[in-house]
Structures are given as C-alpha cells and as structure tokens.
C-alpha cells in the first residue's frame, strides 16, 4: 500500500539490530519488531496509529521518501492546528523515531538535537482522607476492593490490573510489582486491612479458574517467551490474574481464547461515577488514588525517599511534587487572614 517509488531524499546512516522481513507490509514489519522487543499490545496499537496518521498526512507517501521536513511538519501540525498536549506530541515523535530507527533502520541526522515539547509541571489532583472514604464507599463489589488496593498501595491502574496471584505476599504484607513503568520491578506495601478481602477475592477467582480448566480453558497471557519455555504455566494458579474479567475473550495476537484481566475502561468509568455520586468537585481519576497515597504518607511524616521507593519513581524530584499539595506544606504557614479579628 505504501510502497516506495524511489530512493530516500537524503543520505542516512544504517542502524544495526533486528531486521524485519522487508517483503512484509509496513504494518506487519512494525508489528514484527515490536513483538521482538516485547512491546505491549497497547503500545503496538498506539504506535501504528501515529505512523498511519503520519503517512496519511503526507498523502500516503512511504516514510522512506520522507525525513526531517515531513516529521517536523507533522509534529507542528499537531501542536499548532490540533492543539494537542505536549505529552501527545512526544508520543507521536516516539512512534516516528521507532519507525525510522527500529523498522526502516535509518538514522535521521537531525533527530539527535531535536527538542521535545516541554510538559509544564502541574500540581496533581489529590483527595483528602474523607474524600477518599466517600469515593470508596460509592463503589461496589470488586471495584471497591480494587480501588482500595490502588489507594492502599500506590499502584498505577495497569499495575493493579496486571497483578497476579504469585505477586501477593500475605505473610510479609507485600505486593511485588512486575514490569512496572520502565520495565522495573519494585515492592510496595500490602495494607493489613486488605488481607482478608483479598483472600476472599482469591477464593472466588480460584473457583472461577477451576471452572475454566474444566471447560478446557484457564490459560492467561504470560510475559515475554515464558509460554514457550513453560507450556503449562499459563494454566497454573500462581500465574492467574487477581482481578480477572468476567468474560472470555480472544487474544488478538495469537487468537487463543483466554480470560484477560478486568478492562481498564470499566474501572475508570466506575471511579468517575463514584466521584460524581459522592459530590466531589474534583477531576479525580484512578491515578488520583495514587497521588493521594503519596501525599497522605508525606503528611503522616514518612521520609520522601521511602515514598519514592514505594511509588517506583526514578528520581526523587518526581516525588517532591506532592510536597506542594500537602495539607500543611512547608512549615505549616498560617495565612495572615486567619489572624485578622
């Protein structure tokens, strides 16, 4: 569909590494590289959408026929005409860099000095303890348990959804986060108040898993190449999701019928409805529970380095943003208005 008609516009040095099959369509080449590099299915979908939009923006020209001018024009269009956020523009740039570096194997000479759109530092939305209680009370069933887990551990939404049975350590009151942001593992706390509810959840999940096994199913998606190394591991209890979906679905990559974890959109929708029902006039989301976790720990006097480790932040400067939204920031400055008679 997007076959090149002549040589590239400018000389570019080749890049070594995994080389996709050049006889495949461009989309299949991108998919081949992303799966070789173990990109998530969500990243696979997002990157291809940006690559497709880039190609369509330039009249379906093949990317090999384009370079600095075309990439810059596309990113400028996103910022000027579409008024997208800096993070969205950077996501589009990352997709195009992947296309040129990893798929087409060419290095655009200009990209080394390209200045990414800057993302302004924003104060996170944080709920007070009483507001958290009101939101959680407005949730029902497994949604309430899941959101209590997010607030009680500081997990990101997808980290919570991808939690497996083997990574909940009841004895040590810990949760092991596997392949978190930046593909890093970390350990966070398991609240004592969630011990019994989580055990009850796992009893229900195990009964569901046994029914799936009896029906010839019971497999889950395994990370990387573990499915090939341990063919039976996908049906083992330890690898099951703590919060599985109520429906069996077809894996879009391999076509296998499996029970995936709960869909993130349903959790986000439940939180939005709970915030509305509780009468809280804040733009609170699932991630707000993580922000509230960090802020409340700092307000309780815990060391910022400890909070940094629990959150999995690479740099403590990222964690410091929560000091701006604490109940009593700094030294607990009192407004002069409160002293006026």
N, C-alpha and C positions, 0 to 999 in steps of 0.2 A: 504493500500500500504506500509506504513511504520510501521507495527505492531511490537511491542516489543516482543522479544523472551525469555528474562529472566530479572531478577531484575537489577536495576542500579548498576554501578560499585562501587560506594562509598556512604556512608550514607549522606543524605542531609536533612535538617530540612524543614518541610512543611511550606507553606505560606498561610495565610488566605486571604479571599476575594471572588470575584465572581468566581464560578467554572463552567467551560464549560461542556457540555454534553460529558462524556467520550466515549460514543458509536459513536460519530461523527468522521469522518476522521480528521486528524490533521489540514488540511487546514480549515475545517469548524469550528473546535474548536477555531483556531486563529481568524477567522472572527467573531465568536460569541463574543469573549472577546473584540476585537477592537471596535465593534459596541456598546457594552455595555458601553465602556469607551469613546464613541463619537470620535474615531479617524477618521481623514479624509479618504476619499476613496483613495487618493494618498498615504497616509501612509500605508493603508491596503495593497495596491498593492506592495509597496516598501519592507515592512517588509516580506511579504510572499516570494518575490523573493529571499531575502537574506537567509531566512530559508530553502528554497528549494535548493539553491546553497550549503548551509552548509551540508545538508543531502546527496546530490549527490556527494559532495567532499569526503565524508566518505563512499562511496559505498552503499548508501541508508539505512544506519543503522538508527534506530529510535533514536531521541535525548535523550530519557530516558536511552539509553545504553551508552551515551557519557557524557563528562563533561569537566573539566579543560583542559586536554591534547588536546582534539579534538577541542575545541573552540580556544585555543591558536595556534594550528597548522593551522587552517583555517585562522585566522587573520594574522599570519605570512606569509602564502602563498599569501594573498592579498597584503601585503606590499613588500615582497621580490620578488616573482615571477611575480606578476601582476603590481607592482609599482604603486598602487593606492594612491590617495591623503589621508592625514590624516583624512579629513572630511568623505571620503568614508569608510575608515576603522572604524571610530567611528560610522557611520551609521549602518554598519554590526554588530558591537558589540551591539548597542542599540536593533536591531532586535532580536538578540540571547538572550539578557537579558530579553526582553519581552516574548520570547518563554518559557524560563525556569521559570521566576518569575510569570508571569500572566497566562500562559496556563497550563504548567506542574506542577506549584505550588511547585517548589523545589528551594531552595536557594543554589547556588554554593558557597561553603565556601571561595573560592579563589577570588571571584569577588570583594569583598569589597576593597581589596588592589590592584586591577588591575589598571595599569597605562595606560590611554588612550593615543592614538597617539597625539602628540602635533601639533597644527596647527601654522605654523610660521606667525607672523604678517606681513601683506603685505599692501603696500600703495595702496589705491583704485584708480581706473581709474576715472578721473574727466574731464569733458568737460568745456571749457571756455564758457562765455556767448555767444560769437559769434558762437562758435561751436554748442552750443545747438540750437541757432536760425537756423543754417544751417541744422541740423538734422531734426528739426521740420518742416522746410519748405519743406524737401524732402518727408515728409509723406502726405498722402491724406485722406480725409474723416474722419471717426470716429477714425481711427488710430492716426491721428494728434491730435484730441481732447483728446483721451485717454492719449497719451504721454505728452501732455501739462499738463494734470492733474497730472501725475506722477511727473513731474519736479516741478510743482507749489505747490504741497502738500507734497512731500517726501514720498508718499505711496510706499509700495512694490508692485510688479507686481500683486500678487494674492489678495492683499488688494484692489487694484483698480478694478480688475475684479469682485470681490465679493461685490462691493459697491451696496447697494440697495437704492431705491428711498427715503425711510424714513430717510436715514442717511445723506442726503444732506440738510443742513440748509442754505437756501439763505438769510434769514433775518439776521442771526448772522455771516454770512460768515464763516461757519464752516463745516467740514466733520467729522462725527463720525466713527471711525474705530472699527468695532465689531470683537471680537475674533481674534485679530492680533497675532503676534508671542508670544507664551507663553499663548495663550488664554486670552490676556488682551485687554480691550477697551482703546481707547485714543481719543483725539480730536486734529485735525490739522486744518490749515487754508484753506479756500476756496478763491483762488485769485479772486479779483473783475473782472479781465479781462475774467474769465471763466464763470461769471454769465449768460450772455446771451447765449453763445454757449451751456452751459449745459441745460438751459431752453429749447432751441430748440431741443436738443437731447431728452429730456424727452417728448416733444410733439410727436416726431416721435415714441418713444418707446411706448407711451400710445396708439397711433393709431394701432401699431402692436399688443399690448396686447388685445385691443378690438376685433381685427380680430381673435386672438387666442380663446378668450372667445366665440365668435360667432361660432367657429368651434368645440366647446366642449373641448377646451384645456385651456391654460392660467395659468396653475399651475407652481410653481417653487419649488425647493428644499428648505425646511425650516430647520433651525438648531435644533439639538437635538430632543426632543419629541414634539415640537410645533405643528407638523402636527396632532398628536393625540389629543392634548389639544384643538387646534383651527382648526377643519377640513376644514373650509372655508378660512383660512388665506392665503393658498398657491395661491389663485386666486385674492387676494386683491392687489390693485395698489401699496400700500406702500411697499410691500414685493418684488416687481419686481426688476430685475437687471437693473442698469443704462446702462450697455453695454451688451445687450442680444445677443446671437448667431443668425445668420441668418437662422439657420436650427433647426428643431425639432429633438430631439434625444431621445433615450430610456435610462432611468435611470438604470444603471447596477445592482443597489442594489434591487430595487423593481419592475423593469420592466415597470414603468409608462412612458408615452410619455410626455416630457416636453421640454421647451425651456431653455437651460442652458445659462450661460454667455459665452462671447467670449472665444475661446480656447487660452490658453497662448502661444502655439507654433506659432500661426499665428501672434501674436503681436511681439514675439521675432524675427520672420522672417522679419517682416516689418521694425523693428529697424535695423536689420543687413543690409538690403538693403538700408535703408536711410543713414546709416553711410558710406557705400561704395559709394553711389551716391554723397555724399557731399565731398568726397575726404579726409576724416579724417583718419589718420593712427593711430587709437587707437582701442583697443579691447573693444569698448563700447557696452553695453547691456542695457536692460531696467533698471537694477539696477544702472547703471551709472547715470541715471537721478536723482535717489535718492541721490547718492553720490554728485552730482553736486548741488542739492538743499541745502544740509547741508553745503558744502564748501562755496557756494556763500552767504549764510546767515552769516556765521562767518566772511567772508571777508567784509560784509556790517556793521560789528560791533555788531551784536546781541550776547547776552550772551550765553555761551555754555550750560548752564542749560536749557535755553529756547529751544535751538535746540535739546537737549536731549529729552525733553518732546514731541516735535513735531515728532521726529523720533520714540519714544517709546523705547528708549534704557534703559535697566535695570540699567546700570552703566555708569557714565559719562566718564569712561576710554574708553569705546567703541566710544563715540563721539569725543574724543580727537584725534583719528587717522586722522581726517580731518584737524587738525592744521598743519599736515605735508605736505599737498598738497595745502595749500592756496597760493594765488598769491604772497603775501608778508608774509611768515611765520616769527614767532618770532617778532622781532622789525623792520622787513624790512631791513635785512642785504644786503648791496650792495657789489657785487663781486669786488675784487681789480682789475680785468681785465678792468672793466669799468672806472677806474681811470688812466689807462695807456695811455699816449699820442701816 
